[in-house]
């Protein structure tokens, strides 16, 4: 016993019902071909740390390709000193302006000026033993300074990201 109404064979209603059933059967296949096909992102993984209790990075030089999707992990590897550190990638010839902007930004902004176009990427501040990760697209080929923007650290805590063409 069926709950569906009886539709006479060959009638217009039966033909419409069959067309709907066919459409319902193939619709998922049709819709799946409309989905944009995306290629998974290939990440360039970089790691860097503070050099123990020294005000330096280790390593002091990193490299990647221009346009690469970079995932950088920073580790504050201090053992005894309780300084906070971060990793800040800056535009060429902007060292003095970024350092001054960090002071103006203050601790509440993690010593990084909000929306500063000279700051290309940065991690949050990390206390001793903490890690932070930042993801960014590598800029045009060239050499880019990275610094710790905590007040007084940038003068000795810096390195170079070599972006290859």
N, C-alpha and C positions, 0 to 999 in steps of 0.2 A: 504494500500500500504506500503510495507516494503522496507527499504534500503538495507537489507541483500540479498546476492545473493541466488538464489534458488539452494538448494542442494538436489539431488534426494534421496528419502528414501532408506535406506539399503546400501547406498554407504559408502566407507571408510571415506570420508570427513564428512558425517553425524555422524558416530560413533566417530570420533575424536572430533567433535564439542560437542557432548553429554558428552564425557569424560571430556572435558575442562569445561563445565558448571557444572558438578558434582564436579570437583576439586575446582572450584571457590566457590561453595556453602559450602564445608566442610573445606576449607583451614583455615579460621579464627578459627574454632574449633580446628583444628590440631595444629596451631601455638600457641594458648592460653595455651595448655597443655605443651608447651616447655618452658614457662616462669619460671624462678626460683621462688620458693615460699619463701618469706622472712617473718620472724616474726617481728612485730613491736618492736622496742627497748623499754624496760622498764627502764625508767630513775629513778635514785635516786636523788631526789631534795634536795639540801642543801642550807641554807641561813645563812649568817654571815654578821656582820656589825662592823664598828669601834664603840667603846663604847663612843659615844658622842664626847667630846673634849679630852678624855683621850687617851693615846697611848696604848690602849689595844683592843682586839677583844671581841665581844660578840655574841655568847658564845665563851668560850675559848677551848671547846672540841666539836668535831663533830665525827660521826661514819658512816660507810658504810660497805658493804660486799666487799671482794676481787673480782675483775673482774667486779664489777658493773659499769654501765654507769652512771656517776655522772654529774649532771648539778648543778654547784654551782653559786649562785648569791651573790655578795659582794656589800654592800652599805656603802659609806662613810657618816656616820651619824653625822659628826661634825656640831655644830650649830654656833660657833663663830670663831674657829681657822680655818685657811685656808690651813692646811697641806693637801698634797695629800697622798693617801694610796692605796695599792694594796693587793692582797692575793696571796702568793707564797707557793706552796707545795714543800718541799725539801726532798731529799733522806736522809736516816739516816746518822748521823755523818758528815754532810756536812755544818753545820751552818756557821762556820768561812769562808770556801771557797766560799759559795754562797754570803755572805755579802761582802767579798772582791771583788768578781766578779761583784756585783751590783755597787760598786763604780767605777770599771773599765768600766762598761757598760755606765754609765752616764745617764743624763736626756733624751737624744735623743733616748735611747733604753728603756725608762721607768724603769730604774734602775734594769733591768734584763738582764743578759749576754745572748746574742744570742746563741742558740744551746748548752747550758750548760746541760749536761746529768744529773746533780744533781738537776736541776729544773724539777720537774715532771709535774707541771701544774701551771698556773698563770693567773691572770686577768691583764688588763691594769691598769694604774694609774687612780684614780678617784679623782676629786676635790670634795669639800664639796657638799653634796647632790646628787652626781652622783652614778650610779650603773653600775656594769659590771658582765657579766656572762662568765663562762668558762666551757667547757665540756671535760671530760677525763674519761679514764677507770681506776678504782681504782687499785692500785698496790697490790702486795702480802700482806698477812696478816702481821700486825705489827703496830707500832705506828710511825707516821710521823709528824714532825714539819711543821707548816705553819707559815709564817712570813709576815710582811710588809717590802719590800726591800728598801723603801725610806731611805736615809742615816740617821743613828742614831735612827731609829724606831725599828729595829729588836730586840734590847736588851730588850725592854719591850713589844713590840707588836708581840706576838707569841702565838701559841696554838698547840693543838695536834689533828690530824685526826687518830682515832682508826679504822684500817681496820681489819675487822673480817673475819676469815677463813670460 
